[in-house]
């Protein structure tokens, strides 16, 4: 949540949307505007503030901008465009490859033809300042991430 600071028109107070209550006061021009969520990434009760954000909807990609407001990370959800769809396909394939490499036997790979994950099981985040995508998923109670540069067909 973003609030104006009384008697200081060029300052804003950004409160963590993860629910921990932390906030930061900074100059308006120092923050990235137009984002839906700002989180501090602290771990209250061993749960990250980022994990308390709503899930990325099917057909969307979450753009993530580290340090969008001081040390807070900013996020905004968008509909997938063609480059995002290609990155999601690449991320699903990369995560499936990582899972297949970690299996003790190749039987599951042969049975499932390497298709362990569905697109809705993968959270795709785009980091514009680093020009890369990161695909995240949970598989057998472990978190996996696949990092890829921006791609085009």
MARTIRO-768511 format. One record per atom (N, C-alpha, C): residue number from 0; atom name; x, y, z. Coordinates in steps of 0.001 Angstrom, whole numbers, always signed. Example, Ala and Ser with C-alpha at 12.3 -4.5 7.8 and 13.67 -1.06 7.14 Angstrom:
BEGIN
{k=0, a=N, px=+13190, py=-5690, pz=+7800}
{k=0, a=CA, px=+12300, py=-4500, pz=+7800}
{k=0, a=C, px=+13200, py=-3300, pz=+7800}
{k=1, a=N, px=+12850, py=-2250, pz=+7080}
{k=1, a=CA, px=+13670, py=-1060, pz=+7140}
{k=1, a=C, px=+12900, py=+30, pz=+7870}
This chain:
BEGIN
{k=0, a=N, px=+840, py=-1159, pz=+0}
{k=0, a=CA, px=+0, py=+0, pz=+0}
{k=0, a=C, px=+899, py=+1240, pz=+0}
{k=1, a=N, px=+467, py=+2247, pz=-753}
{k=1, a=CA, px=+1238, py=+3481, pz=-871}
{k=1, a=C, px=+406, py=+4623, pz=-299}
{k=2, a=N, px=+1007, py=+5420, pz=+580}
{k=2, a=CA, px=+332, py=+6564, pz=+1187}
{k=2, a=C, px=+1223, py=+7788, pz=+1059}
{k=3, a=N, px=+605, py=+8943, pz=+915}
{k=3, a=CA, px=+1360, py=+10198, pz=+954}
{k=3, a=C, px=+1731, py=+10507, pz=+2393}
{k=4, a=N, px=+2877, py=+11146, pz=+2575}
{k=4, a=CA, px=+3325, py=+11548, pz=+3913}
{k=4, a=C, px=+2807, py=+12962, pz=+4166}
{k=5, a=N, px=+2071, py=+13172, pz=+5272}
{k=5, a=CA, px=+1536, py=+14509, pz=+5554}
{k=5, a=C, px=+2650, py=+15556, pz=+5643}
{k=6, a=N, px=+2390, py=+16709, pz=+5093}
{k=6, a=CA, px=+3298, py=+17868, pz=+5113}
{k=6, a=C, px=+4576, py=+17650, pz=+4319}
{k=7, a=N, px=+4671, py=+16549, pz=+3578}
{k=7, a=CA, px=+5844, py=+16296, pz=+2727}
{k=7, a=C, px=+5348, py=+15765, pz=+1389}
{k=8, a=N, px=+5021, py=+16660, pz=+455}
{k=8, a=CA, px=+4386, py=+16234, pz=-801}
{k=8, a=C, px=+5249, py=+15363, pz=-1707}
{k=9, a=N, px=+6557, py=+15420, pz=-1556}
{k=9, a=CA, px=+7417, py=+14612, pz=-2419}
{k=9, a=C, px=+7806, py=+13270, pz=-1787}
{k=10, a=N, px=+7209, py=+12940, pz=-631}
{k=10, a=CA, px=+7533, py=+11690, pz=+69}
{k=10, a=C, px=+6320, py=+10764, pz=+88}
{k=11, a=N, px=+6584, py=+9451, pz=+62}
{k=11, a=CA, px=+5525, py=+8444, pz=+163}
{k=11, a=C, px=+5932, py=+7393, pz=+1187}
{k=12, a=N, px=+4927, py=+6763, pz=+1765}
{k=12, a=CA, px=+5146, py=+5652, pz=+2685}
{k=12, a=C, px=+4631, py=+4397, pz=+2001}
{k=13, a=N, px=+5518, py=+3421, pz=+1823}
{k=13, a=CA, px=+5167, py=+2154, pz=+1193}
{k=13, a=C, px=+5123, py=+1091, pz=+2280}
{k=14, a=N, px=+3972, py=+430, pz=+2413}
{k=14, a=CA, px=+3783, py=-622, pz=+3413}
{k=14, a=C, px=+3792, py=-1971, pz=+2703}
{k=15, a=N, px=+4409, py=-2956, pz=+3329}
{k=15, a=CA, px=+4530, py=-4293, pz=+2751}
{k=15, a=C, px=+3146, py=-4914, pz=+2552}
{k=16, a=N, px=+2875, py=-5409, pz=+1340}
{k=16, a=CA, px=+1612, py=-6079, pz=+1026}
{k=16, a=C, px=+1603, py=-7533, pz=+1480}
{k=17, a=N, px=+2698, py=-7996, pz=+2063}
{k=17, a=CA, px=+2758, py=-9359, pz=+2575}
{k=17, a=C, px=+2135, py=-9509, pz=+3949}
{k=18, a=N, px=+1756, py=-8386, pz=+4562}
{k=18, a=CA, px=+1047, py=-8440, pz=+5826}
{k=18, a=C, px=+1906, py=-8367, pz=+7073}
{k=19, a=N, px=+3206, py=-8143, pz=+6939}
{k=19, a=CA, px=+4065, py=-8098, pz=+8127}
{k=19, a=C, px=+4014, py=-6748, pz=+8828}
{k=20, a=N, px=+3563, py=-5716, pz=+8114}
{k=20, a=CA, px=+3445, py=-4395, pz=+8720}
{k=20, a=C, px=+4654, py=-3500, pz=+8534}
{k=21, a=N, px=+5713, py=-4009, pz=+7947}
{k=21, a=CA, px=+6905, py=-3169, pz=+7727}
{k=21, a=C, px=+6594, py=-2112, pz=+6678}
{k=22, a=N, px=+7250, py=-973, pz=+6802}
{k=22, a=CA, px=+7054, py=+101, pz=+5834}
{k=22, a=C, px=+8354, py=+866, pz=+5654}
{k=23, a=N, px=+8387, py=+1655, pz=+4601}
{k=23, a=CA, px=+9549, py=+2482, pz=+4303}
{k=23, a=C, px=+9040, py=+3815, pz=+3754}
{k=24, a=N, px=+9726, py=+4888, pz=+4116}
{k=24, a=CA, px=+9395, py=+6216, pz=+3611}
{k=24, a=C, px=+10501, py=+6627, pz=+2655}
{k=25, a=N, px=+10113, py=+7082, pz=+1470}
{k=25, a=CA, px=+11101, py=+7476, pz=+474}
{k=25, a=C, px=+10527, py=+8546, pz=-438}
{k=26, a=N, px=+11394, py=+9126, pz=-1244}
{k=26, a=CA, px=+10959, py=+10149, pz=-2203}
{k=26, a=C, px=+10142, py=+9476, pz=-3304}
{k=27, a=N, px=+9126, py=+10179, pz=-3747}
{k=27, a=CA, px=+8240, py=+9664, pz=-4784}
{k=27, a=C, px=+9005, py=+9271, pz=-6054}
{k=28, a=N, px=+9971, py=+10070, pz=-6427}
{k=28, a=CA, px=+10711, py=+9816, pz=-7669}
{k=28, a=C, px=+11682, py=+8631, pz=-7557}
{k=29, a=N, px=+11929, py=+8140, pz=-6339}
{k=29, a=CA, px=+12852, py=+7025, pz=-6139}
{k=29, a=C, px=+12180, py=+5660, pz=-6258}
{k=30, a=N, px=+10855, py=+5619, pz=-6442}
{k=30, a=CA, px=+10173, py=+4337, pz=-6517}
{k=30, a=C, px=+9664, py=+4080, pz=-7931}
{k=31, a=N, px=+9517, py=+2823, pz=-8268}
{k=31, a=CA, px=+8946, py=+2432, pz=-9556}
{k=31, a=C, px=+7434, py=+2471, pz=-9402}
{k=32, a=N, px=+6778, py=+3270, pz=-10228}
{k=32, a=CA, px=+5338, py=+3455, pz=-10109}
{k=32, a=C, px=+4589, py=+2431, pz=-10953}
{k=33, a=N, px=+3312, py=+2265, pz=-10644}
{k=33, a=CA, px=+2441, py=+1426, pz=-11453}
{k=33, a=C, px=+2470, py=-49, pz=-11110}
{k=34, a=N, px=+3078, py=-420, pz=-9993}
{k=34, a=CA, px=+3127, py=-1823, pz=-9602}
{k=34, a=C, px=+1975, py=-2134, pz=-8655}
{k=35, a=N, px=+1533, py=-3391, pz=-8650}
{k=35, a=CA, px=+382, py=-3787, pz=-7833}
{k=35, a=C, px=+767, py=-4100, pz=-6398}
{k=36, a=N, px=+1936, py=-4708, pz=-6201}
{k=36, a=CA, px=+2341, py=-5169, pz=-4879}
{k=36, a=C, px=+3765, py=-4713, pz=-4582}
{k=37, a=N, px=+4010, py=-4425, pz=-3314}
{k=37, a=CA, px=+5355, py=-4150, pz=-2824}
{k=37, a=C, px=+5558, py=-5027, pz=-1592}
{k=38, a=N, px=+6620, py=-5821, pz=-1576}
{k=38, a=CA, px=+6881, py=-6709, pz=-438}
{k=38, a=C, px=+8302, py=-6500, pz=+61}
{k=39, a=N, px=+8486, py=-6706, pz=+1373}
{k=39, a=CA, px=+9789, py=-6456, pz=+1992}
{k=39, a=C, px=+10664, py=-7707, pz=+2038}
{k=40, a=N, px=+10084, py=-8874, pz=+1792}
{k=40, a=CA, px=+10807, py=-10153, pz=+1788}
{k=40, a=C, px=+11324, py=-10569, pz=+3155}
{k=41, a=N, px=+10758, py=-10001, pz=+4219}
{k=41, a=CA, px=+11133, py=-10488, pz=+5543}
{k=41, a=C, px=+10422, py=-11816, pz=+5782}
{k=42, a=N, px=+10858, py=-12539, pz=+6797}
{k=42, a=CA, px=+10250, py=-13830, pz=+7104}
{k=42, a=C, px=+9667, py=-13787, pz=+8509}
{k=43, a=N, px=+8388, py=-13460, pz=+8584}
{k=43, a=CA, px=+7693, py=-13447, pz=+9864}
{k=43, a=C, px=+7075, py=-14823, pz=+10062}
{k=44, a=N, px=+7367, py=-15444, pz=+11193}
{k=44, a=CA, px=+6915, py=-16815, pz=+11473}
{k=44, a=C, px=+7393, py=-17794, pz=+10403}
{k=45, a=N, px=+8589, py=-17565, pz=+9866}
{k=45, a=CA, px=+9220, py=-18416, pz=+8849}
{k=45, a=C, px=+8449, py=-18484, pz=+7539}
{k=46, a=N, px=+7585, py=-17508, pz=+7257}
{k=46, a=CA, px=+6873, py=-17446, pz=+5981}
{k=46, a=C, px=+7246, py=-16135, pz=+5307}
{k=47, a=N, px=+7778, py=-16222, pz=+4104}
{k=47, a=CA, px=+8183, py=-15041, pz=+3368}
{k=47, a=C, px=+6968, py=-14201, pz=+2999}
{k=48, a=N, px=+7120, py=-12888, pz=+3056}
{k=48, a=CA, px=+6029, py=-11989, pz=+2676}
{k=48, a=C, px=+5612, py=-12218, pz=+1223}
{k=49, a=N, px=+6572, py=-12548, pz=+368}
{k=49, a=CA, px=+6256, py=-12768, pz=-1042}
{k=49, a=C, px=+5312, py=-13962, pz=-1226}
{k=50, a=N, px=+5424, py=-14974, pz=-376}
{k=50, a=CA, px=+4556, py=-16148, pz=-483}
{k=50, a=C, px=+3123, py=-15846, pz=-92}
{k=51, a=N, px=+2893, py=-14727, pz=+586}
{k=51, a=CA, px=+1540, py=-14349, pz=+989}
{k=51, a=C, px=+806, py=-13567, pz=-95}
{k=52, a=N, px=+1490, py=-13220, pz=-1187}
{k=52, a=CA, px=+824, py=-12525, pz=-2285}
{k=52, a=C, px=-123, py=-13487, pz=-2998}
{k=53, a=N, px=-1142, py=-12959, pz=-3668}
{k=53, a=CA, px=-2034, py=-13846, pz=-4424}
{k=53, a=C, px=-1249, py=-14600, pz=-5498}
{k=54, a=N, px=-1707, py=-15807, pz=-5813}
{k=54, a=CA, px=-1042, py=-16617, pz=-6837}
{k=54, a=C, px=-1165, py=-15941, pz=-8201}
{k=55, a=N, px=-192, py=-16181, pz=-9039}
{k=55, a=CA, px=-243, py=-15658, pz=-10401}
{k=55, a=C, px=-1352, py=-16398, pz=-11132}
{k=56, a=N, px=-2288, py=-15671, pz=-11700}
{k=56, a=CA, px=-3422, py=-16282, pz=-12395}
{k=56, a=C, px=-2985, py=-16999, pz=-13661}
{k=57, a=N, px=-3781, py=-17994, pz=-14056}
{k=57, a=CA, px=-3466, py=-18739, pz=-15281}
{k=57, a=C, px=-3527, py=-17788, pz=-16476}
{k=58, a=N, px=-2530, py=-17849, pz=-17322}
{k=58, a=CA, px=-2460, py=-16963, pz=-18475}
{k=58, a=C, px=-1785, py=-15636, pz=-18172}
{k=59, a=N, px=-1232, py=-15505, pz=-16965}
{k=59, a=CA, px=-552, py=-14269, pz=-16578}
{k=59, a=C, px=+921, py=-14538, pz=-16288}
{k=60, a=N, px=+1692, py=-13473, pz=-16285}
{k=60, a=CA, px=+3083, py=-13522, pz=-15859}
{k=60, a=C, px=+3259, py=-12406, pz=-14835}
{k=61, a=N, px=+4051, py=-12652, pz=-13813}
{k=61, a=CA, px=+4302, py=-11641, pz=-12790}
{k=61, a=C, px=+5647, py=-10991, pz=-13074}
{k=62, a=N, px=+5611, py=-9685, pz=-13343}
{k=62, a=CA, px=+6843, py=-8933, pz=-13515}
{k=62, a=C, px=+7337, py=-8570, pz=-12125}
{k=63, a=N, px=+8598, py=-8836, pz=-11848}
{k=63, a=CA, px=+9182, py=-8589, pz=-10536}
{k=63, a=C, px=+10339, py=-7609, pz=-10700}
{k=64, a=N, px=+10311, py=-6557, pz=-9902}
{k=64, a=CA, px=+11372, py=-5550, pz=-9969}
{k=64, a=C, px=+11995, py=-5436, pz=-8581}
{k=65, a=N, px=+13198, py=-6007, pz=-8406}
{k=65, a=CA, px=+13867, py=-5887, pz=-7107}
{k=65, a=C, px=+14156, py=-4420, pz=-6787}
{k=66, a=N, px=+14056, py=-4072, pz=-5519}
{k=66, a=CA, px=+14341, py=-2725, pz=-5033}
{k=66, a=C, px=+13535, py=-1655, pz=-5768}
{k=67, a=N, px=+12245, py=-1931, pz=-5981}
{k=67, a=CA, px=+11366, py=-979, pz=-6667}
{k=67, a=C, px=+11015, py=+207, pz=-5770}
{k=68, a=N, px=+11052, py=-14, pz=-4462}
{k=68, a=CA, px=+10810, py=+1058, pz=-3490}
{k=68, a=C, px=+11765, py=+808, pz=-2328}
{k=69, a=N, px=+12899, py=+1473, pz=-2376}
{k=69, a=CA, px=+13989, py=+1226, pz=-1410}
{k=69, a=C, px=+14362, py=-251, pz=-1485}
{k=70, a=N, px=+14276, py=-993, pz=-364}
{k=70, a=CA, px=+14643, py=-2410, pz=-403}
{k=70, a=C, px=+13425, py=-3306, pz=-647}
{k=71, a=N, px=+12273, py=-2742, pz=-959}
{k=71, a=CA, px=+11067, py=-3524, pz=-1241}
{k=71, a=C, px=+11054, py=-3969, pz=-2701}
{k=72, a=N, px=+10599, py=-5175, pz=-2937}
{k=72, a=CA, px=+10438, py=-5707, pz=-4285}
{k=72, a=C, px=+9045, py=-5344, pz=-4781}
{k=73, a=N, px=+8953, py=-4909, pz=-6032}
{k=73, a=CA, px=+7658, py=-4565, pz=-6624}
{k=73, a=C, px=+7220, py=-5620, pz=-7621}
{k=74, a=N, px=+5912, py=-5857, pz=-7713}
{k=74, a=CA, px=+5366, py=-6877, pz=-8610}
{k=74, a=C, px=+4131, py=-6349, pz=-9318}
{k=75, a=N, px=+3912, py=-6831, pz=-10534}
{k=75, a=CA, px=+2693, py=-6525, pz=-11272}
{k=75, a=C, px=+2393, py=-7698, pz=-12181}
{k=76, a=N, px=+1120, py=-8089, pz=-12261}
{k=76, a=CA, px=+707, py=-9202, pz=-13106}
{k=76, a=C, px=+223, py=-8684, pz=-14455}
{k=77, a=N, px=+623, py=-9389, pz=-15522}
{k=77, a=CA, px=+244, py=-9041, pz=-16889}
{k=77, a=C, px=-272, py=-10280, pz=-17604}
{k=78, a=N, px=-1022, py=-10065, pz=-18672}
{k=78, a=CA, px=-1393, py=-11163, pz=-19556}
{k=78, a=C, px=-152, py=-11565, pz=-20354}
{k=79, a=N, px=-47, py=-12843, pz=-20669}
{k=79, a=CA, px=+1097, py=-13340, pz=-21435}
{k=79, a=C, px=+1076, py=-12802, pz=-22856}
{k=80, a=N, px=+2236, py=-12357, pz=-23345}
{k=80, a=CA, px=+2371, py=-12054, pz=-24764}
{k=80, a=C, px=+3169, py=-13194, pz=-25402}
{k=81, a=N, px=+3508, py=-13075, pz=-26670}
{k=81, a=CA, px=+4171, py=-14179, pz=-27376}
{k=81, a=C, px=+5534, py=-14531, pz=-26781}
{k=82, a=N, px=+6308, py=-13509, pz=-26390}
{k=82, a=CA, px=+7622, py=-13772, pz=-25789}
{k=82, a=C, px=+7454, py=-14453, pz=-24433}
{k=83, a=N, px=+6455, py=-14016, pz=-23655}
{k=83, a=CA, px=+6189, py=-14641, pz=-22364}
{k=83, a=C, px=+5786, py=-16103, pz=-22545}
{k=84, a=N, px=+4944, py=-16377, pz=-23544}
{k=84, a=CA, px=+4497, py=-17755, pz=-23797}
{k=84, a=C, px=+5679, py=-18642, pz=-24161}
{k=85, a=N, px=+6585, py=-18117, pz=-24971}
{k=85, a=CA, px=+7770, py=-18889, pz=-25340}
{k=85, a=C, px=+8660, py=-19125, pz=-24123}
{k=86, a=N, px=+8799, py=-18104, pz=-23262}
{k=86, a=CA, px=+9600, py=-18259, pz=-22054}
{k=86, a=C, px=+8963, py=-19284, pz=-21117}
{k=87, a=N, px=+7638, py=-19269, pz=-21012}
{k=87, a=CA, px=+6953, py=-20237, pz=-20159}
{k=87, a=C, px=+7171, py=-21653, pz=-20679}
{k=88, a=N, px=+7074, py=-21828, pz=-21993}
{k=88, a=CA, px=+7327, py=-23151, pz=-22589}
{k=88, a=C, px=+8755, py=-23591, pz=-22306}
{k=89, a=N, px=+9711, py=-22678, pz=-22466}
{k=89, a=CA, px=+11113, py=-22982, pz=-22195}
{k=89, a=C, px=+11307, py=-23303, pz=-20713}
{k=90, a=N, px=+10629, py=-22542, pz=-19834}
{k=90, a=CA, px=+10752, py=-22779, pz=-18400}
{k=90, a=C, px=+10185, py=-24120, pz=-17988}
{k=91, a=N, px=+9016, py=-24496, pz=-18540}
{k=91, a=CA, px=+8422, py=-25799, pz=-18231}
{k=91, a=C, px=+9351, py=-26918, pz=-18683}
{k=92, a=N, px=+9889, py=-26793, pz=-19891}
{k=92, a=CA, px=+10819, py=-27807, pz=-20402}
{k=92, a=C, px=+12078, py=-27878, pz=-19543}
{k=93, a=N, px=+12601, py=-26714, pz=-19143}
{k=93, a=CA, px=+13809, py=-26692, pz=-18318}
{k=93, a=C, px=+13579, py=-27300, pz=-16952}
{k=94, a=N, px=+12432, py=-26975, pz=-16328}
{k=94, a=CA, px=+12116, py=-27553, pz=-15021}
{k=94, a=C, px=+11898, py=-29049, pz=-15126}
{k=95, a=N, px=+11205, py=-29489, pz=-16173}
{k=95, a=CA, px=+11016, py=-30931, pz=-16370}
{k=95, a=C, px=+12353, py=-31636, pz=-16563}
{k=96, a=N, px=+13266, py=-30985, pz=-17262}
{k=96, a=CA, px=+14598, py=-31558, pz=-17436}
{k=96, a=C, px=+15340, py=-31688, pz=-16116}
{k=97, a=N, px=+15201, py=-30667, pz=-15267}
{k=97, a=CA, px=+15845, py=-30722, pz=-13954}
{k=97, a=C, px=+15251, py=-31850, pz=-13115}
{k=98, a=N, px=+13923, py=-32010, pz=-13187}
{k=98, a=CA, px=+13262, py=-33076, pz=-12436}
{k=98, a=C, px=+13705, py=-34433, pz=-12953}
{k=99, a=N, px=+13761, py=-34587, pz=-14273}
{k=99, a=CA, px=+14173, py=-35863, pz=-14859}
{k=99, a=C, px=+15606, py=-36203, pz=-14479}
{k=100, a=N, px=+16466, py=-35188, pz=-14415}
{k=100, a=CA, px=+17860, py=-35433, pz=-14045}
{k=100, a=C, px=+17983, py=-35892, pz=-12594}
{k=101, a=N, px=+17034, py=-35480, pz=-11760}
{k=101, a=CA, px=+17095, py=-35837, pz=-10349}
{k=101, a=C, px=+16440, py=-37170, pz=-10027}
{k=102, a=N, px=+15748, py=-37769, pz=-10990}
{k=102, a=CA, px=+15100, py=-39052, pz=-10736}
{k=102, a=C, px=+16126, py=-40173, pz=-10679}
{k=103, a=N, px=+15855, py=-41156, pz=-9833}
{k=103, a=CA, px=+16769, py=-42290, pz=-9721}
{k=103, a=C, px=+16632, py=-43228, pz=-10906}
{k=104, a=N, px=+15451, py=-43307, pz=-11484}
{k=104, a=CA, px=+15250, py=-44173, pz=-12655}
{k=104, a=C, px=+14619, py=-43355, pz=-13765}
{k=105, a=N, px=+14765, py=-43832, pz=-14968}
{k=105, a=CA, px=+14169, py=-43139, pz=-16107}
{k=105, a=C, px=+12789, py=-43650, pz=-16449}
{k=106, a=N, px=+12200, py=-44494, pz=-15608}
{k=106, a=CA, px=+10893, py=-45080, pz=-15928}
{k=106, a=C, px=+9819, py=-44001, pz=-15991}
{k=107, a=N, px=+9797, py=-43116, pz=-15015}
{k=107, a=CA, px=+8779, py=-42066, pz=-15002}
{k=107, a=C, px=+8925, py=-41151, pz=-16202}
{k=108, a=N, px=+10161, py=-40922, pz=-16642}
{k=108, a=CA, px=+10393, py=-40080, pz=-17819}
{k=108, a=C, px=+9792, py=-40746, pz=-19039}
{k=109, a=N, px=+10008, py=-42051, pz=-19177}
{k=109, a=CA, px=+9480, py=-42776, pz=-20338}
{k=109, a=C, px=+7955, py=-42811, pz=-20307}
{k=110, a=N, px=+7366, py=-43025, pz=-19120}
{k=110, a=CA, px=+5912, py=-43112, pz=-19011}
{k=110, a=C, px=+5240, py=-41771, pz=-19274}
{k=111, a=N, px=+5828, py=-40712, pz=-18785}
{k=111, a=CA, px=+5209, py=-39396, pz=-18905}
{k=111, a=C, px=+5768, py=-38570, pz=-20058}
{k=112, a=N, px=+6702, py=-39141, pz=-20799}
{k=112, a=CA, px=+7327, py=-38428, pz=-21913}
{k=112, a=C, px=+7894, py=-37080, pz=-21457}
{k=113, a=N, px=+8407, py=-37033, pz=-20211}
{k=113, a=CA, px=+9022, py=-35814, pz=-19696}
{k=113, a=C, px=+8040, py=-34717, pz=-19338}
{k=114, a=N, px=+6740, py=-35000, pz=-19345}
{k=114, a=CA, px=+5742, py=-33952, pz=-19091}
{k=114, a=C, px=+5229, py=-34046, pz=-17661}
{k=115, a=N, px=+6070, py=-33692, pz=-16717}
{k=115, a=CA, px=+5689, py=-33742, pz=-15313}
{k=115, a=C, px=+4821, py=-32548, pz=-14938}
{k=116, a=N, px=+5148, py=-31399, pz=-15463}
{k=116, a=CA, px=+4504, py=-30159, pz=-15046}
{k=116, a=C, px=+3506, py=-29671, pz=-16083}
{k=117, a=N, px=+2481, py=-29024, pz=-15604}
{k=117, a=CA, px=+1567, py=-28320, pz=-16492}
{k=117, a=C, px=+1898, py=-26845, pz=-16385}
{k=118, a=N, px=+1519, py=-26074, pz=-17377}
{k=118, a=CA, px=+1851, py=-24655, pz=-17349}
{k=118, a=C, px=+1284, py=-23972, pz=-16110}
{k=119, a=N, px=+130, py=-24411, pz=-15647}
{k=119, a=CA, px=-455, py=-23752, pz=-14484}
{k=119, a=C, px=+304, py=-24058, pz=-13201}
{k=120, a=N, px=+1192, py=-25058, pz=-13211}
{k=120, a=CA, px=+1995, py=-25385, pz=-12039}
{k=120, a=C, px=+3259, py=-24537, pz=-11935}
{k=121, a=N, px=+3543, py=-23760, pz=-12959}
{k=121, a=CA, px=+4790, py=-22990, pz=-13016}
{k=121, a=C, px=+4480, py=-21508, pz=-12865}
{k=122, a=N, px=+5208, py=-20854, pz=-11969}
{k=122, a=CA, px=+5102, py=-19408, pz=-11813}
{k=122, a=C, px=+6255, py=-18796, pz=-12594}
{k=123, a=N, px=+5927, py=-17954, pz=-13550}
{k=123, a=CA, px=+6935, py=-17307, pz=-14390}
{k=123, a=C, px=+7087, py=-15868, pz=-13942}
{k=124, a=N, px=+8315, py=-15477, pz=-13601}
{k=124, a=CA, px=+8585, py=-14105, pz=-13199}
{k=124, a=C, px=+9584, py=-13494, pz=-14171}
{k=125, a=N, px=+9353, py=-12234, pz=-14518}
{k=125, a=CA, px=+10226, py=-11514, pz=-15432}
{k=125, a=C, px=+10928, py=-10409, pz=-14658}
{k=126, a=N, px=+12252, py=-10387, pz=-14707}
{k=126, a=CA, px=+13058, py=-9366, pz=-14046}
{k=126, a=C, px=+13591, py=-8429, pz=-15129}
{k=127, a=N, px=+12910, py=-7284, pz=-15365}
{k=127, a=CA, px=+13315, py=-6425, pz=-16480}
{k=127, a=C, px=+14706, py=-5826, pz=-16332}
{k=128, a=N, px=+15149, py=-5546, pz=-15097}
{k=128, a=CA, px=+16471, py=-4937, pz=-14938}
{k=128, a=C, px=+17594, py=-5913, pz=-15286}
{k=129, a=N, px=+17348, py=-7230, pz=-15136}
{k=129, a=CA, px=+18357, py=-8236, pz=-15474}
{k=129, a=C, px=+18076, py=-8900, pz=-16816}
{k=130, a=N, px=+16933, py=-8555, pz=-17426}
{k=130, a=CA, px=+16516, py=-9112, pz=-18711}
{k=130, a=C, px=+16533, py=-10631, pz=-18715}
{k=131, a=N, px=+15861, py=-11212, pz=-17726}
{k=131, a=CA, px=+15731, py=-12663, pz=-17697}
{k=131, a=C, px=+14429, py=-13075, pz=-17043}
{k=132, a=N, px=+14030, py=-14290, pz=-17342}
{k=132, a=CA, px=+12863, py=-14905, pz=-16731}
{k=132, a=C, px=+13341, py=-15949, pz=-15734}
{k=133, a=N, px=+12554, py=-16151, pz=-14679}
{k=133, a=CA, px=+12798, py=-17259, pz=-13756}
{k=133, a=C, px=+11492, py=-18016, pz=-13625}
{k=134, a=N, px=+11512, py=-19297, pz=-13925}
{k=134, a=CA, px=+10345, py=-20157, pz=-13758}
{k=134, a=C, px=+10516, py=-20913, pz=-12452}
{k=135, a=N, px=+9490, py=-20877, pz=-11587}
{k=135, a=CA, px=+9521, py=-21536, pz=-10279}
{k=135, a=C, px=+8453, py=-22612, pz=-10247}
{k=136, a=N, px=+8698, py=-23661, pz=-9524}
{k=136, a=CA, px=+7662, py=-24650, pz=-9234}
{k=136, a=C, px=+8035, py=-25402, pz=-7976}
{k=137, a=N, px=+7062, py=-26080, pz=-7412}
{k=137, a=CA, px=+7301, py=-26998, pz=-6307}
{k=137, a=C, px=+7067, py=-28399, pz=-6831}
{k=138, a=N, px=+8012, py=-29277, pz=-6577}
{k=138, a=CA, px=+7905, py=-30657, pz=-7045}
{k=138, a=C, px=+8365, py=-31565, pz=-5916}
{k=139, a=N, px=+7480, py=-32471, pz=-5495}
{k=139, a=CA, px=+7797, py=-33384, pz=-4391}
{k=139, a=C, px=+8337, py=-32625, pz=-3179}
{k=140, a=N, px=+7639, py=-31560, pz=-2812}
{k=140, a=CA, px=+7953, py=-30742, pz=-1639}
{k=140, a=C, px=+9305, py=-30029, pz=-1717}
{k=141, a=N, px=+9855, py=-29895, pz=-2902}
{k=141, a=CA, px=+11089, py=-29116, pz=-3045}
{k=141, a=C, px=+10833, py=-28003, pz=-4057}
{k=142, a=N, px=+11450, py=-26856, pz=-3825}
{k=142, a=CA, px=+11296, py=-25734, pz=-4744}
{k=142, a=C, px=+12384, py=-25813, pz=-5802}
{k=143, a=N, px=+11986, py=-25595, pz=-7046}
{k=143, a=CA, px=+12953, py=-25612, pz=-8137}
{k=143, a=C, px=+12790, py=-24328, pz=-8928}
{k=144, a=N, px=+13874, py=-23825, pz=-9468}
{k=144, a=CA, px=+13836, py=-22616, pz=-10278}
{k=144, a=C, px=+14702, py=-22819, pz=-11511}
{k=145, a=N, px=+14225, py=-22347, pz=-12635}
{k=145, a=CA, px=+14950, py=-22436, pz=-13899}
{k=145, a=C, px=+15114, py=-21008, pz=-14418}
{k=146, a=N, px=+16341, py=-20583, pz=-14605}
{k=146, a=CA, px=+16635, py=-19209, pz=-15040}
{k=146, a=C, px=+16949, py=-19223, pz=-16525}
{k=147, a=N, px=+16345, py=-18255, pz=-17249}
{k=147, a=CA, px=+16580, py=-18203, pz=-18693}
{k=147, a=C, px=+16636, py=-16763, pz=-19167}
{k=148, a=N, px=+17451, py=-16471, pz=-20167}
{k=148, a=CA, px=+17454, py=-15125, pz=-20742}
{k=148, a=C, px=+16198, py=-14913, pz=-21579}
{k=149, a=N, px=+15907, py=-13662, pz=-21918}
{k=149, a=CA, px=+14770, py=-13386, pz=-22801}
{k=149, a=C, px=+15038, py=-14070, pz=-24131}
{k=150, a=N, px=+14001, py=-14737, pz=-24639}
{k=150, a=CA, px=+14131, py=-15477, pz=-25881}
{k=150, a=C, px=+13114, py=-14981, pz=-26883}
{k=151, a=N, px=+13368, py=-15220, pz=-28136}
{k=151, a=CA, px=+12403, py=-14925, pz=-29187}
{k=151, a=C, px=+12496, py=-16026, pz=-30232}
{k=152, a=N, px=+11397, py=-16227, pz=-30949}
{k=152, a=CA, px=+11391, py=-17323, pz=-31932}
{k=152, a=C, px=+12177, py=-16956, pz=-33160}
